[in-house]
Amino acid sequence: MARKERRGRLPGKYEPVVAARIPEKTLSRLEQAAAQNRRSVSREIAARLEYTFGTYQKGGIDLPPHLQALFKLVTFAAHTIEKRFGRRWHENRFTGRELAKAIDHVMVELSPNADDVIPPKVIENAKTHAAGEKAYLANPGVEHAKGIVAQFQLLPEEPLPGGYLEAEFLQDFREIKRVLKRRHK
């Protein structure tokens, strides 16, 4: 007696299947992205969902709406400035400086009712900061940016051996480093 050819998935552990209705235009974009990324449409959807959760949910805590909005605002501003200037912010200092100015201007204009006082936490931080109280209070954002840049520059290309779990921000920094090193034309 001839054996029937088995159809469907082989026995074992598989991910659940989810049915969803999406617009044809979105499906078309997903298919294009999947082809470009050499993934199935299903894997493309899963990757994009994971990216979204990773972007908006750091350390298991949902990113607050005001930070989600800021993230989108910075992304939109960067995309707009780069398109108008014809250069990427990390490849052209003029573009980078103007992008920083644009982000600053938009943030100020979109928060007209925000108070304009030094928060008590900043004054508290100034008392113990390595730059000194006066220097820190003159530019606290710049002083923290220096620390971020130092961490970024000192981060090794690959995780250190030993199997320890790396802090999520270090993983993010490593990915940022990889992206900024790539030259796109």
Backbone hydrogen bonds in HBPLUS format (Angstrom, degrees):
<---DONOR---> <-ACCEPTOR-->    atom                        ^
c    i                          cat <-CA-CA->   ^        H-A-AA   ^      H-
h    n   atom  resd res      DA  || num        DHA   H-A  angle D-A-AA Bond
n    s   type  num  typ     dist DA aas  dist angle  dist       angle   num
A0026-THR N   A0023-PRO O   3.07 MM   3  5.30 118.4  2.47 101.7 116.0     1
A0027-LEU N   A0023-PRO O   2.99 MM   4  6.35 159.1  2.03 154.0 160.5     2
A0028-SER N   A0024-GLU O   2.85 MM   4  6.08 158.4  1.90 151.4 157.1     3
A0029-ARG N   A0025-LYS O   3.04 MM   4  6.31 155.6  2.10 143.6 149.9     4
A0030-LEU N   A0026-THR O   2.83 MM   4  6.11 153.6  1.90 149.4 157.4     5
A0031-GLU N   A0027-LEU O   2.84 MM   4  6.10 157.5  1.89 152.6 158.4     6
A0032-GLN N   A0028-SER O   2.99 MM   4  6.25 156.0  2.05 147.0 153.4     7
A0033-ALA N   A0029-ARG O   2.91 MM   4  6.12 163.5  1.94 148.9 153.5     8
A0034-ALA N   A0030-LEU O   2.77 MM   4  5.93 157.5  1.82 149.5 156.4     9
A0035-ALA N   A0031-GLU O   3.01 MM   4  6.17 159.6  2.05 144.7 149.6    10
A0036-GLN N   A0032-GLN O   2.94 MM   4  6.17 161.4  1.98 149.3 154.9    11
A0037-ASN N   A0033-ALA O   2.84 MM   4  6.01 150.9  1.93 148.9 156.7    12
A0038-ARG N   A0034-ALA O   2.83 MM   4  5.74 102.3  2.45 135.2 152.9    13
A0039-ARG N   A0034-ALA O   2.81 MM   5  4.85 168.0  1.83 141.5 145.8    14
A0038-ARG N   A0035-ALA O   3.17 MM   3  4.88 156.1  2.23  96.7 103.7    15
A0044-GLU N   A0040-SER O   2.88 MM   4  6.14 150.3  1.97 148.9 158.0    16
A0045-ILE N   A0041-VAL O   2.94 MM   4  6.20 159.4  1.98 153.4 157.6    17
A0046-ALA N   A0042-SER O   3.04 MM   4  6.32 164.8  2.06 149.0 153.2    18
A0047-ALA N   A0043-ARG O   2.86 MM   4  6.00 158.6  1.91 146.3 152.2    19
A0048-ARG N   A0044-GLU O   2.97 MM   4  6.16 158.2  2.01 148.2 153.9    20
A0049-LEU N   A0045-ILE O   2.94 MM   4  6.20 153.4  2.01 150.9 158.5    21
A0050-GLU N   A0046-ALA O   2.92 MM   4  6.13 163.0  1.95 150.7 155.5    22
A0051-TYR N   A0047-ALA O   2.89 MM   4  6.09 154.5  1.96 145.2 152.5    23
A0052-THR N   A0048-ARG O   2.99 MM   4  6.17 158.5  2.04 141.9 147.4    24
A0053-PHE N   A0049-LEU O   2.89 MM   4  6.21 164.8  1.91 156.5 160.1    25
A0054-GLY N   A0050-GLU O   2.80 MM   4  5.94 154.7  1.86 147.2 155.2    26
A0055-THR N   A0051-TYR O   2.76 MM   4  5.93 149.1  1.85 148.8 157.6    27
A0056-TYR N   A0052-THR O   2.93 MM   4  6.05 166.1  1.95 153.5 156.7    28
A0057-GLN N   A0053-PHE O   2.79 MM   4  5.25 123.6  2.11 136.9 146.7    29
A0063-LEU N   A0056-TYR O   2.61 MM   7  5.04 159.7  1.65 167.4 159.8    30
A0061-ILE N   A0058-LYS O   3.20 MM   3  5.72 167.5  2.21 116.9 120.2    31
A0067-LEU N   A0064-PRO O   2.97 MM   3  5.48 133.0  2.20 113.5 125.7    32
A0068-GLN N   A0064-PRO O   3.03 MM   4  6.37 152.7  2.11 152.5 161.0    33
A0069-ALA N   A0065-PRO O   2.88 MM   4  6.09 158.9  1.93 150.9 156.2    34
A0070-LEU N   A0066-HIS O   3.09 MM   4  6.22 149.3  2.18 129.9 138.1    35
A0071-PHE N   A0067-LEU O   2.88 MM   4  6.03 160.7  1.92 146.2 151.2    36
A0072-LYS N   A0068-GLN O   3.03 MM   4  6.30 162.5  2.06 149.7 153.8    37
A0073-LEU N   A0069-ALA O   2.83 MM   4  6.01 153.3  1.90 146.5 155.0    38
A0074-VAL N   A0070-LEU O   2.84 MM   4  6.05 167.2  1.85 159.2 160.7    39
A0075-THR N   A0071-PHE O   3.02 MM   4  6.20 162.1  2.05 147.3 152.7    40
A0076-PHE N   A0072-LYS O   2.86 MM   4  6.02 161.8  1.90 149.1 154.1    41
A0077-ALA N   A0073-LEU O   2.85 MM   4  6.05 166.8  1.87 153.9 157.8    42
A0078-ALA N   A0074-VAL O   2.86 MM   4  5.98 165.2  1.89 151.8 156.1    43
A0079-HIS N   A0075-THR O   2.95 MM   4  6.09 165.5  1.97 149.7 154.1    44
A0080-THR N   A0076-PHE O   2.94 MM   4  6.11 163.7  1.96 151.4 156.1    45
A0081-ILE N   A0077-ALA O   2.88 MM   4  6.04 174.3  1.88 158.2 159.7    46
A0082-GLU N   A0078-ALA O   2.92 MM   4  5.96 168.9  1.94 152.7 156.5    47
A0083-LYS N   A0079-HIS O   3.02 MM   4  6.07 156.1  2.08 143.9 150.7    48
A0084-ARG N   A0080-THR O   2.94 MM   4  6.16 163.9  1.97 152.9 157.4    49
A0085-PHE N   A0081-ILE O   2.81 MM   4  5.90 155.0  1.87 153.6 160.7    50
A0086-GLY N   A0082-GLU O   2.78 MM   4  5.55 130.4  2.02 137.2 148.3    51
A0091-GLU N   A0088-ARG O   3.04 MM   3  5.31 158.4  2.09 110.8 117.7    52
A0092-ASN N   A0088-ARG O   3.11 MM   4  6.19 122.4  2.46 152.8 167.5    53
A0096-GLY N   A0092-ASN O   3.04 MM   4  6.37 159.1  2.09 152.1 158.6    54
A0097-ARG N   A0093-ARG O   2.83 MM   4  6.06 163.3  1.86 156.7 160.0    55
A0098-GLU N   A0094-PHE O   2.97 MM   4  6.17 165.0  2.00 153.4 157.6    56
A0099-LEU N   A0095-THR O   2.88 MM   4  6.00 148.1  1.98 145.8 155.1    57
A0100-ALA N   A0096-GLY O   3.01 MM   4  6.26 158.4  2.06 147.4 152.6    58
A0101-LYS N   A0097-ARG O   3.04 MM   4  6.36 155.8  2.10 146.1 152.7    59
A0102-ALA N   A0098-GLU O   2.88 MM   4  6.08 155.2  1.94 144.4 151.5    60
A0103-ILE N   A0099-LEU O   2.88 MM   4  6.13 163.2  1.90 156.7 160.4    61
A0104-ASP N   A0100-ALA O   2.98 MM   4  6.14 164.1  2.00 147.9 152.6    62
A0105-HIS N   A0101-LYS O   2.87 MM   4  6.07 165.1  1.89 151.5 155.6    63
A0106-VAL N   A0102-ALA O   2.93 MM   4  6.10 169.3  1.94 154.2 157.0    64
A0107-MET N   A0103-ILE O   2.93 MM   4  6.06 164.5  1.95 152.8 157.3    65
A0108-VAL N   A0104-ASP O   3.02 MM   4  6.23 161.5  2.06 152.3 156.9    66
A0109-GLU N   A0105-HIS O   2.95 MM   4  6.15 167.3  1.97 154.5 158.3    67
A0110-LEU N   A0106-VAL O   2.90 MM   4  5.99 147.7  2.00 149.1 157.5    68
A0111-SER N   A0108-VAL O   3.27 MM   3  5.39 161.8  2.30 104.6 109.8    69
A0114-ALA N   A0111-SER O   3.25 MM   3  5.60 168.4  2.27 115.7 118.0    70
A0122-VAL N   A0119-PRO O   2.94 MM   3  5.46 134.2  2.16 113.9 125.4    71
A0123-ILE N   A0119-PRO O   3.42 MM   4  6.91 154.7  2.49 150.1 156.7    72
A0124-GLU N   A0120-PRO O   2.94 MM   4  6.22 155.9  2.00 151.0 158.2    73
A0125-ASN N   A0121-LYS O   2.89 MM   4  6.11 156.5  1.94 144.5 150.6    74
A0126-ALA N   A0122-VAL O   2.95 MM   4  6.15 150.0  2.04 146.2 154.3    75
A0128-THR N   A0125-ASN O   3.14 MM   3  5.75 151.8  2.23 114.7 121.9    76
A0132-GLY N   A0129-HIS O   3.07 MM   3  5.57 154.8  2.14 113.1 120.8    77
A0136-TYR N   A0132-GLY O   2.88 MM   4  5.94 161.2  1.92 156.8 163.1    78
A0137-LEU N   A0133-GLU O   2.96 MM   4  6.09 167.8  1.98 151.5 154.7    79
A0138-ALA N   A0134-LYS O   3.11 MM   4  6.26 135.9  2.31 140.1 151.4    80
A0139-ASN N   A0136-TYR O   3.17 MM   3  5.54 131.7  2.42 106.1 117.2    81
A0143-GLU N   A0139-ASN O   3.02 MM   4  6.29 158.4  2.06 155.6 162.2    82
A0144-HIS N   A0140-PRO O   3.05 MM   4  6.30 156.7  2.11 148.0 153.2    83
A0145-ALA N   A0141-GLY O   2.86 MM   4  6.07 149.0  1.96 142.3 152.2    84
A0146-LYS N   A0142-VAL O   2.90 MM   4  6.17 148.4  2.00 149.1 156.4    85
A0148-ILE N   A0144-HIS O   3.00 MM   4  6.36 155.5  2.06 150.1 157.0    86
A0149-VAL N   A0145-ALA O   2.84 MM   4  6.08 165.2  1.86 156.4 160.0    87
A0150-ALA N   A0146-LYS O   2.92 MM   4  6.10 156.6  1.97 145.2 151.8    88
A0151-GLN N   A0147-GLY O   2.99 MM   4  6.22 163.5  2.02 149.0 152.9    89
A0152-PHE N   A0148-ILE O   2.92 MM   4  6.10 156.9  1.97 148.0 155.3    90
A0153-GLN N   A0149-VAL O   2.81 MM   4  6.03 159.8  1.85 154.4 159.0    91
A0154-LEU N   A0150-ALA O   2.96 MM   4  6.04 154.2  2.03 150.8 157.1    92
A0170-LEU N   A0167-ALA O   3.00 MM   3  5.41 131.1  2.25 106.6 119.5    93
A0171-GLN N   A0167-ALA O   3.26 MM   4  6.72 151.7  2.35 148.7 156.7    94
A0172-ASP N   A0168-GLU O   2.91 MM   4  6.24 157.6  1.96 150.1 156.7    95
A0173-PHE N   A0169-PHE O   2.83 MM   4  6.04 158.3  1.88 143.4 149.2    96
A0174-ARG N   A0170-LEU O   2.91 MM   4  6.08 161.2  1.94 147.5 152.3    97
A0175-GLU N   A0171-GLN O   3.04 MM   4  6.30 157.0  2.09 147.1 153.0    98
A0176-ILE N   A0172-ASP O   2.88 MM   4  6.18 155.8  1.94 151.0 158.4    99
A0177-LYS N   A0173-PHE O   2.83 MM   4  6.11 160.7  1.86 154.9 159.9   100
A0178-ARG N   A0174-ARG O   3.03 MM   4  6.33 157.0  2.09 145.9 151.6   101
A0179-VAL N   A0175-GLU O   3.00 MM   4  6.25 163.3  2.02 152.2 156.2   102
A0180-LEU N   A0176-ILE O   2.90 MM   4  6.10 166.4  1.92 158.0 161.5   103
A0181-LYS N   A0177-LYS O   3.01 MM   4  6.13 137.5  2.20 143.5 154.2   104
A0182-ARG N   A0178-ARG O   3.31 MM   4  6.57 138.4  2.49 142.4 151.7   105
A0182-ARG N   A0179-VAL O   3.24 MM   3  5.44 134.9  2.45  99.8 111.1   106
